[in-house]
Amino acid sequence: MAIARILLVDDEQDLVWALRYSLSDEGYEVLTAGDGLEGIALAQRCRPDLIILDIVMPRLDGIQVCRKLRRDPELAAVPILFLTVRSTAVDRVRGLDEGADDYLTKPFDLGELKARIRAQLRRRRRGLHPISGERKRDRLIVHSLELDLNTYQVRLGDKTVPTTQAEFDILHYLMTHPGQVFSSQQLLRQVWGYPQGSANPGLVRWHIMNLRTKLESDPHNPVYIRTIPHRGYILDDGELPPPADSRASQSQRNGLRGSAGFKV
């Protein structure tokens, strides 16, 4: 198996040195950049398998870097993990909405970071292979939702809904198991491949919240991805009403982000 290449973009030199040493010791090839512009140039030149990205950096911050990487067809599917002191809910949602796959705040546990790196790389290699025992289909259709496994597009009625890679993967998993309830921990294991207890269940909540703003006419009262209290999430396989609109209004989207407590 080829050695995985990790790009670490951070302006904290001591942290970069320590992580480069530790991850190299795990067998990874580690490339480093000290600011956002250097990080983009290095990513385009070296095509990493995973990018670890700080938010607060000189010249170009991590959010802008993430946005630019997601617009590059050659790098759009590369997993991005934010590693930053920014810990507010608004920062998390903003980062994930720009296409980040995961978020870990400083200070962090090195073992947890390594576990998340391993999971993201497994997911990167696995791609969107079907669940064991299933034969891959070109399309998944549940009521008005359609997921195309060739173009990686999601359609709701006659509208195409843009999704991040993580959002697509969650929806793919739920659509292959309609009518089944999955807890956040189960989704972390099945979609991301995270070992039990190695990731924050809030990661699932944030991605689900973003999906709802894109799929639901009223994200506060979802009809597609519903929450079963104290149990988890379910893609409803009952008779669903046709969507009034495939995307929530901007005012609804801003309203969801008005506080640190998200309704899920």
N, C-alpha and C positions, 0 to 999 in steps of 0.2 A: 504494500500500500504506500502511495506517495506521501511524503511528509507534508502535513498541513502547514500552510503559510498564514501567519497572523500579522495584521498591520495594527500597531498600537499608535494612536494619535493623541498626544498629551504633552502639555508644556511643563509638567512637573518632572524635572530631570531625575530626581532621586527615585520617584515612583517608576519612571520609565526604566531606569537601570535595574531596579529590583525585579520588576515584572519580566523584563527581557531575560534576565538571568534565570528566574524561576521557570518561565515557560520554555525556554531553550532546554533546560534540564529535563523537561517532560518530553522532549523530542520534537518540539515545534520549531519551524523556522520563523523567527520574529523580526519584522521590519518596524522601524520607528520613525515618527515624524513629530516635530515640535510645534506645529501650528496647522491650521486648517488647509491653507493653500498647499503646503508641502504634502499634507496627507492626501489630498485629492490627486496631485501629480504622481505620488508614489503608488496609489491605488490603481490609477490608469496604466501605469507602466508595468506593475508587477502582478496585478490580478490576484489579490489575496483570497483565501478561503473564508476568512472571518476578519471583521474590523472592530476593534475596541476603540471607542471614541469618547473623548472628554467634551463637555459642552462649553465651558468657559476657556477660550483660547484666543491668542492674538491673531490679528489679520482676518480670520474667518472663524466664527464660532461653530460648535459641533452641530447645531440645528441646521445651519446653512450648508455645512458639509454633507450631512445626511440627505438633505433635499437634493443637492447636486448629484450625489451618488445614485440616488433612486431614479434620476432622470437619465442616467447613462445606461443604455441597453446592455452593455457588457458587464456592468456592476450591479444592476438593479436587484438581482437575486442573492447577492452576497449578504450573509447575516451581519447585522450591526448591533453591537451591544454598547449602550451608553454606560460609562463609568465616571461618575461625577459627584461633586458636592451638592449639586442642585437636587433637592429632595421633595419639593412641594408637589402636590397633585397636578397643578397646572403645568409644571415643568415635565412631569411624566407624560401627561396626555399630549403635550406639544411634541415631545420627542417621538412617542409612539405613532402619532398621527402623521409625522413626516416619513415614517417607514422603518423606524428602529424595531428590532425584534425583542429586545430585552433591555433592562434598566437596573443597574446596581449602583448604590450610593456609597460614597466614601465617608468614613472608613469602612472597609469591607473585609470579609473573611476570605483569605486566599484559597482555601479549599472549596468554598462556595463558588468563587469565580472560576476555578478550574473545572468544577462540575458543570457549570453552565456553558463553558467553552466546549467541553466534550459533547454535551447535548446538542448544541447548535451545529457543531461539525457533523455529528451523526445525521441530523436533520438535513443538512446541506447535501450530504452524500446520498441520503435516501430519496431526496426530492419528494415527489408526490406519488410514490408507489402505492398501490392499493393496499388495503388491509389484508393481512395474511389469509390466503384461501380465496380471496376475491379475484375475479378476472377484471382487469382494468377496462373501464368504459370511457368512451370519448366524452360523454356528458352525464351529468347528474341533474335530475329534475325533481324538485319537490314543490308541488303547487306552482306558484308564479316564479319561484327561484330556479335559475338554471346556471350550472357551473360547467364551464368548458375546460376540459383537462388538456386540450391541445393548445389553446390560446391563452389559458389562465385568466379568462374573463368571467365575470359574474354578471348575469342579466336578471333584472326584476321586471317582469312583464316585457315591454318593448324597449326598456332602457338599460344601458350598460352602466354598471356600478363599479367605480374604481376602488380597488382594495390593495392594501399592503400584502406582502408575502405572508406575514403572520396571520392576518385576517383571513386570507384565502385558505390557509391551512386549517384554521379553526372551522371555517364554514365547510370545507371539504370533509372534515371528520364528522361534524354533526349531520351533514347530508347523507353520509354513508351509514349513519345510525339514527334515522328519524324516529321520533317517538321515545327515545331512550334518554334518561337523565344522567348527566355526568357532573361530578363535583369539579371544583377548580383544580384540586390535586390530581384527579384522574386526567383532566385535560392537559395539565402540565406534563404528566408522564406520557400520555398517548400522542399528543401533538408535538411537544418539544423534546420528549425523551428525557426530561429531568428526573433524577432520582427523588424519592420521597423526601420532602423537607428541604430540598436544595434550592427552591425558588419561592418567591413571594406570590401567594394566590392572587394578590392585587393585579399582577400582570395579566391574568385572564380577564379580570373585571374590566380593566382599561381597554383591552382589545375588543371585548364584547360591547362595551359602551360605544366605541368607535364604529363597530359594525352596525349597531342599532341606529346611530345617527344617519347611516347611509342607506339602510334597508327599510326602516320603519317610518310611516307617516307621523307617528307619535312615539318617539323613543321612550317616553315615560310609561307608555302602555303598549309594550311590544306584542305583536301577534306571531312573529316568526321565531325569533330566539327568545324564549320565555324563561323566567326564573322560577324554579320550584323552591319555595322557602325551606332553608336548612338542608336542601338536597343538592341543588346545582342548576344546570342549564339544560334545556331541551329544545330541539328543533321540532316544532309542532307538526305532527303528521295527520292532524285532523283537518276538517274542512276550514280553510282559512279564507277570509274575505279578500278580494282583489286589492292590491295596493292603491291608495289614493295618490301617492307620489313616491317615487323610489328614493328620494332623499329628503331629509328633514330640512326645514328652512334654516338659514344662517342664524336667525334669532333663537330657534330651538337649540341649535348647536352651542351657541354662546351661553344660553341659559344653563345647559348641562354643566358648563365649566365654571359657573359662577361661584362654586364653593368646593371645598376639599372633599365633601361627602358626596359620592356619586350614588344615584339610585340605580341599583341593578336588580 
